[in-house]
């Protein structure tokens, strides 16, 4: 389980989900409270997922014979399900953050609101 938690932490850090509160421009008042609530909800969901994997891992470790194979499959299927759910959530968050970016502006050849080169162009 430690490896699983380390992998999740790495994914969260590399995806930009872990950040200091003051690094989010415009997150003041209600927006900051919503962000804190969202972060708590995500942490609670991670704890629940960890508990579910811990339960399945304990069943797997206690199983023998054909039941062991079924238990291993249950652990793998749950991990795949959780990973797909996290990818969907990360995509939703990305889309929401894109919606927070200013529209238009920027330099020619740059993505609107991002001030980053469009793929295949140079700034």
Secondary structure, 3 states (H helix, E strand, C coil): CHHHHHHHHHHHHHHCCCCCHHHCCCCCCHHHHHHHHHHHHHHHHHHHHHHHHHHHHHHHHHCCHHHHHHHHHHHHHHHHHHHHHHHHHHHHHHHHHHHHCCCCCCCCCECCCCCCECCCCCC
